[in-house]
Amino acid sequence: MAVVSGIGDTGATVSIVDQVSFLGLGLIFSACVLCLLRPRVRVNEAGVEVRNIFGAQFYRWSIIHGLSFPRNARWARLELPDFEFVSMMAFQLADKATIARTVEDFRVLEDRYMPAE
């Protein structure tokens, strides 16, 4: 858009500042869209790290009650004490081809690392 708006007569005066602004806004919007690709879940013997769009949080196995995928939910939940939960956006229902395998892999690691009550 920045290049095209500077070529020829468009009926409006387009300066170099306008063209740089088009580029800057495009980069900002692209960065916002790329933030949607950030969700991740890491599992190890110490606990589970859940990274959604804005930040990561680590949960020790001692406070985790399990993984659930409620009916009509878009993504899985990590169940915590006192009926609290954390959405796990990395486990999305929209990933139909891989979600069953991903949840199964998580449950295998959960069985291995979660302490017996």
WOZI-V262821 format. One record per residue. N is the residue number from 1. RES is the residue in one letter. PHI is phi in whole degrees, -180 to 180 (* if undefined). Layout:
n-><N,N>
res-><RES,RES>
phi-><PHI,PHI>
//
This chain:
n-><1,2,3,4,5,6,7,8,9,10,11,12,13,14,15,16,17,18,19,20,21,22,23,24,25,26,27,28,29,30,31,32,33,34,35,36,37,38,39,40,41,42,43,44,45,46,47,48,49,50,51,52,53,54,55,56,57,58,59,60,61,62,63,64,65,66,67,68,69,70,71,72,73,74,75,76,77,78,79,80,81,82,83,84,85,86,87,88,89,90,91,92,93,94,95,96,97,98,99,100,101,102,103,104,105,106,107,108,109,110,111,112,113,114,115,116,117>
res-><M,A,V,V,S,G,I,G,D,T,G,A,T,V,S,I,V,D,Q,V,S,F,L,G,L,G,L,I,F,S,A,C,V,L,C,L,L,R,P,R,V,R,V,N,E,A,G,V,E,V,R,N,I,F,G,A,Q,F,Y,R,W,S,I,I,H,G,L,S,F,P,R,N,A,R,W,A,R,L,E,L,P,D,F,E,F,V,S,M,M,A,F,Q,L,A,D,K,A,T,I,A,R,T,V,E,D,F,R,V,L,E,D,R,Y,M,P,A,E>
phi-><*,-63,-75,-66,-68,-90,-96,73,-98,-98,93,-132,-79,-117,-94,-64,-64,-63,-65,-66,-64,-58,-64,-62,-64,-62,-66,-65,-63,-64,-64,-64,-67,-66,-62,-69,-92,-76,-55,-156,-129,-119,-123,-146,-66,-84,164,-126,-105,-112,-115,-99,-67,-101,-180,-110,-139,-105,-124,-74,-61,-65,-107,-86,-101,140,-115,-133,-132,-61,-60,68,-90,-87,-145,-74,-129,-94,-82,-123,-62,58,61,-92,-153,-124,-68,-112,-66,-73,-104,-96,-64,-65,-86,-57,-71,-120,-66,-63,-67,-64,-66,-62,-62,-63,-66,-63,-67,-62,-64,-73,-102,-70,-68,-72,-84>
//
